[in-house]
């Protein structure tokens, strides 16, 4: 069940189901969405705060639930990620959403929501920039416009620079994945990622190298790296090392975890916790070609 693509005049809801976001960071996103021809409905968690969060668990739950249920909202864009969705995911009721699916847009902590929807309903979602990415200087950037294109039904096609860590090959498969910390966190739950026969996308930020190694080992031991069609590696930003060095780069850590398999591996995909953050439609097929010159990722 693919949500309907958005025509001009469609309504996008904005809510913050995880960490706090300043209302000013959302204001320019609202402006741009209106320029794109969409109406915008603002949730009560935008600009509200409860310690680290955008509201207590009940407030965040109610705000997201109301947007999932609202038939007049055609897509939901998250204000930011951070942490918090795991605290409310099991209390959400997806009955109305399943009957009238809409695009869920965001990344980082929103990986919890993406994978819960994929695991329980099989409905595609958008791994995309969130409100903080919309600024006067980024408004016309191709990675911001990639969200508009995805919402409107335009299939993406990416040329990706080569990496010494790539493994060549060509494959097709449904795209899945997201933030590594969240994927590891979800293992063993009803929301865990199903990677069998899929192209797995991964990204992260601010992790210690040893912790990245541990999280990937967790995914590997859970069988999540065994039966992939391909591994697509996005940005791993601001990675940290301990006083006694771990001894491997983050690229080498990832390459080591999949060295025994023979599926294609593509590094350098411009998506994740960095300025250049292209939208991926999770839950739909892509074709990935990895060569010695670079890679091509095409949505089918």
C-alpha positions in Angstrom: 0.0 0.0 0.0 1.8 3.1 -1.3 0.4 6.4 0.1 -1.0 8.8 -2.4 1.4 11.3 -3.9 0.6 14.9 -3.0 -1.1 17.2 -5.5 -1.0 21.0 -5.1 -3.2 22.0 -2.2 -2.5 18.9 -0.2 -1.9 19.3 3.6 1.3 18.5 5.4 1.2 18.2 9.2 4.3 19.0 11.3 4.8 17.4 14.7 7.7 16.6 17.0 7.3 13.1 18.5 10.9 13.1 19.9 13.2 15.9 21.0 12.5 19.6 21.5 12.7 21.9 18.5 12.5 25.7 18.6 9.4 27.0 16.7 11.7 29.4 14.8 13.6 26.4 13.3 10.2 25.2 11.9 9.0 28.6 10.6 11.1 28.6 7.4 10.1 25.0 6.6 6.5 26.1 6.8 7.3 29.0 4.4 9.0 26.7 1.9 6.2 24.0 2.0 3.7 26.7 1.2 5.8 27.9 -1.7 5.7 24.3 -3.0 1.9 24.7 -3.0 1.0 22.7 0.1 -1.1 23.7 3.1 0.5 23.2 6.5 -1.0 22.1 9.9 1.1 22.7 13.0 1.0 20.3 15.9 1.0 21.4 19.5 4.5 19.9 20.1 6.1 22.4 17.7 8.0 24.8 20.0 6.8 23.2 23.2 9.2 21.5 25.6 9.4 19.1 28.5 13.0 18.8 29.6 14.8 17.1 26.6 11.5 16.3 24.8 9.0 18.4 22.8 6.4 17.4 25.4 5.8 14.6 27.9 5.1 11.2 26.5 1.3 11.6 26.5 1.5 15.0 24.8 3.8 13.7 22.0 1.7 10.6 21.6 -1.6 12.5 21.3 -0.1 15.0 18.8 1.3 12.3 16.5 -1.9 10.1 16.9 -4.1 13.0 15.9 -2.1 13.5 12.7 -2.1 9.8 11.9 -5.9 9.8 12.2 -6.6 13.1 10.5 -8.0 12.4 7.0 -7.3 16.0 6.0 -3.5 15.5 6.5 -1.8 13.9 3.5 1.8 13.7 4.9 3.5 14.2 8.2 6.9 16.0 8.4 8.8 15.6 11.7 10.2 18.7 13.3 13.3 16.9 14.4 14.6 13.6 15.7 16.7 13.2 18.9 15.1 10.6 21.1 11.6 9.8 22.2 9.7 7.7 19.7 10.6 4.4 21.4 8.8 5.7 24.5 5.4 6.0 22.6 5.6 3.7 19.6 3.7 0.8 21.3 0.8 3.1 22.4 0.2 4.4 18.9 -3.0 3.1 17.1 -2.4 2.6 13.4 -5.9 1.5 12.5 -6.9 4.6 10.7 -3.5 5.1 9.2 -3.6 1.6 7.7 -6.9 2.4 6.0 -5.7 5.8 4.8 -1.9 5.7 4.6 0.0 9.0 4.3 3.7 9.8 3.9 5.8 9.8 7.1 8.9 12.0 6.6 12.0 12.3 8.7 15.1 10.4 9.8 17.4 9.8 12.8 15.1 8.8 15.7 12.2 8.6 13.2 13.9 5.4 12.1 11.8 3.8 14.9 8.6 4.9 13.3 9.7 4.0 9.8 10.6 0.4 10.8 7.6 -0.1 12.9 5.3 0.8 10.0 7.3 -1.4 7.6 7.3 -4.3 10.0 3.6 -4.2 11.0 1.9 -2.7 7.9 4.3 -2.8 5.0 3.6 0.8 4.0 6.4 2.8 2.4 7.8 5.9 4.2 10.3 8.7 3.4 13.7 8.9 5.0 14.1 12.6 4.5 15.3 16.0 5.8 13.3 17.5 8.6 12.3 21.1 9.4 15.7 22.2 10.6 17.2 21.6 7.1 15.0 24.3 5.6 16.9 27.6 5.5 17.1 30.5 3.0 20.5 29.3 1.8 19.3 25.7 1.3 15.8 26.3 -0.1 16.8 25.5 -3.7 19.4 22.8 -3.0 18.7 19.5 -4.8 18.6 17.5 -1.5 15.8 19.7 -0.1 14.0 19.5 -3.4 14.3 15.7 -3.3 11.7 15.7 -0.5 9.3 17.7 -2.7 10.0 15.3 -5.6 9.4 12.2 -3.5 6.1 13.6 -2.1 5.0 14.4 -5.7 5.9 10.9 -7.0 9.1 11.7 -9.0 11.4 8.7 -8.8 15.0 9.5 -7.8 18.2 8.7 -9.6 21.6 9.3 -7.9 25.2 9.3 -9.2 27.5 8.4 -6.2 31.2 8.9 -6.1 33.4 5.9 -5.8 35.0 4.6 -2.6 37.9 2.3 -2.0 35.6 0.4 0.4 33.0 -0.3 -2.3 32.3 -3.8 -3.6 31.2 -3.9 -7.2 28.0 -5.5 -8.4 24.5 -4.8 -9.6 21.3 -5.7 -7.8 17.7 -4.7 -7.3 15.8 -4.8 -4.0 13.4 -3.0 -1.7 15.1 -0.2 0.3 15.1 -0.4 4.1 17.1 0.8 7.1 18.0 4.1 8.6 20.0 5.1 11.7 22.3 2.3 12.9 21.8 3.1 16.6 18.0 2.8 16.1 18.2 -0.3 14.0 20.3 -2.1 16.7 18.0 -0.7 19.4 14.9 -2.2 17.7 16.4 -5.7 17.3 14.2 -8.3 19.1 11.1 -6.0 19.1 8.0 -6.0 17.0 9.5 -3.0 15.1 12.8 -4.7 14.1 14.0 -4.2 10.6 13.5 -7.1 8.1 16.6 -7.1 5.8 16.1 -10.4 3.9 16.4 -9.7 0.2 16.6 -5.9 0.8 19.0 -3.1 0.1 20.0 -2.0 3.6 20.8 1.7 4.1 22.7 2.8 7.2 23.9 6.2 8.7 24.8 7.6 12.1 26.3 10.6 14.0 28.5 11.2 17.0 29.1 7.6 18.0 32.3 6.2 19.4 34.0 3.8 16.9 33.9 0.9 19.4 30.1 1.5 19.8 29.6 1.5 16.0 31.5 -1.8 16.0 29.3 -3.2 18.8 26.0 -2.1 17.1 27.0 -3.6 13.8 28.0 -6.8 15.5 24.6 -6.8 17.2 22.9 -6.5 13.8 25.2 -9.2 12.3 24.5 -11.7 15.1 20.8 -11.1 14.7 21.2 -12.1 11.0 20.5 -8.6 9.7 23.6 -8.6 7.4 23.4 -12.1 6.1 20.8 -12.0 3.3 21.1 -8.5 1.9 20.8 -7.6 -1.8 23.2 -4.8 -1.1 24.5 -2.5 1.6 24.2 1.3 1.0 26.3 3.4 3.4 25.4 7.0 4.0 27.2 9.6 6.2 28.8 8.8 9.5 29.3 12.2 10.9 31.4 13.4 13.9 32.5 9.9 14.8 34.7 9.8 17.9 37.6 7.7 19.1 38.6 6.8 22.6 41.9 7.9 24.3 43.3 4.5 23.5 42.5 4.3 19.7 40.1 1.7 18.5 42.4 1.0 15.5 40.0 1.2 12.6 38.2 3.9 10.7 34.4 3.8 10.6 34.6 2.8 6.9 36.9 -0.1 7.8 34.6 -1.2 10.7 31.6 -1.4 8.3 33.6 -3.1 5.5 34.9 -5.7 8.0 31.4 -6.7 9.1 30.3 -7.6 5.6 33.6 -8.9 4.1 32.4 -12.5 4.1 29.3 -11.8 2.0 29.3 -11.2 -1.8 26.6 -8.6 -2.3 27.4 -5.1 -3.6 28.5 -2.5 -1.0 28.2 1.2 -1.8 29.8 4.0 0.4 29.4 7.7 0.0 25.7 8.0 -0.5 24.8 11.6 0.4 22.2 10.9 3.1 22.2 11.2 6.9 23.3 13.7 9.6 24.9 16.1 7.2 23.9 19.1 5.2 23.5 17.1 2.0 20.7 14.7 3.0 18.8 13.3 0.0 15.4 11.6 0.5 15.1 7.9 0.2 11.7 6.1 -0.2 11.9 3.2 2.2 9.8 0.2 1.3 10.0 0.4 -2.5 12.4 -1.2 -5.0 15.7 0.4 -6.1 18.3 -0.7 -8.6 21.9 -0.3 -7.4 25.0 -0.5 -9.7 28.4 -0.3 -8.1 31.4 0.0 -10.5 35.0 0.9 -10.2 34.1 4.4 -11.4 31.3 5.0 -9.0 27.7 3.9 -8.3 24.2 4.6 -9.6 21.1 4.3 -7.4 17.8 4.4 -9.2 14.3 4.2 -7.8 12.2 1.7 -9.8 
